[in-house]
Amino acid sequence: MPAASVDEYIDGYPEETQEVLREVRRRVNVLVPEATEAISYGIPTLRLDGKNLVHYAAFTRHLSVYPVMVEDLTEVPAVEPYLSGRGTAKFPLGDVPFEVIEDVVRMLRRRREG
């Protein structure tokens, strides 16, 4: 059964992964303090003005952030090595570049406001 809250989602992972998820959560909430948290598609989601802004999810060896498209490379070129599949950036759990995730969130927010 999917988690009912972001806290429940995070609590379902090993401690090391929880630390990464909490740090991502903290950083995205600082960048978009007026956003609300939700579980959408079974994963933590930040919603702005009633619409999904960014999703993040933990896996065994990586953390994924959605949506990140190839065209986003013009605004966030540092995300290129992490692009994986359509709309996904995968970051290794042992070495998450939190600043790149922050840049992605800033870009998504600019586009939303744009």
N, C-alpha and C positions, 0 to 999 in steps of 0.2 A: 504494500500500500504506500502511495506517495506521501511524503512529509506534508503536514498541514501548515507548517510555518518554516521560516528561514532558520530559526533556532533549532527546530526539530531536524531539519535537513543537515545542518552542520553537526549536530550531536550524533548523527548516525555514522560518522566517519572516525577513523583512528585519530588520536591526539595531534599528530604531526599535520595531518590533512586539515583538521579543525583549525589549527593555527593559521594556515594559509587562507582558508575560507574566511576566517574572522578578519584577517588583514585586508583581504579584497573587499569584504563587506564594509569595513571601517572607511577605507579609502573612497569607495564609490559614494558612500553616504556623505562624506565630507564634500565631495565635488558637486553633489546634487542634493543638498539638504532638504529641499522641498519635495523631493520624490518620496514615494511610498514603496515599501517592500511587499513582495507577494511571492507565491509559488505559482509559476506558470510553466506548462509543459513539464511539470515535476521537478523544476529547478528554481533556485533563487533568481528573482527578477526585480529590477528596479523600474518602477513605473513613474512616468512624468506626464502630468495632465491627462491621466486616465489611459495612457498608452504605454506599452512596453518600450523601455529605452535600452536596457542591456540585461543579458542573462549570463550567469556563470554557473559552472558545474564541475564537480570533482570526479575524477576517475582514478584508477589504480596508480597510474604514473604521471598523470597530467591534470591540469586545470584548463577547462575550455571557457572561452568568452565568445558570446554571440551578440549581435551580428557584426562580423568583420569581413568586408569584401575586398577583392583585389583592387578595386578603384579607391579604396581607402589609403592605399600606399602613398598617394600624392600628399595626403595630410599627415599620415603617421607611417613614414617609411621604416621605422624601427620594428614594426609588426611583421614585416615580410618573412623573416625566417620561421615565424610561428604559424603562418597561414596553413590551414589543413582542411581541404574540402570546401564546399560552398558555404560561405558565411561563418566560418569557424576559425578561431585562433587557438592553438594548443600550446600551453606553456608547461615545461617540466616542473613537477611538484617540488623537486629539490632545489630549484633555482628559478623561482618565479620573478620575472622582471616587472615588479609592481608599477614602476614608472611608465612602462609601455601600456599597461592596462589603464592607468590614469589618462594617458594621452588618447587612448581609444574612447574612453568615456567622455572626455572633453570634446572630441570630434563629434561623437553621436549627439551630444547636447547642442553643440553649435548647429548641426544640421537640423535638429528639431526646432530650434529657435529661429532658424534661418530664413 
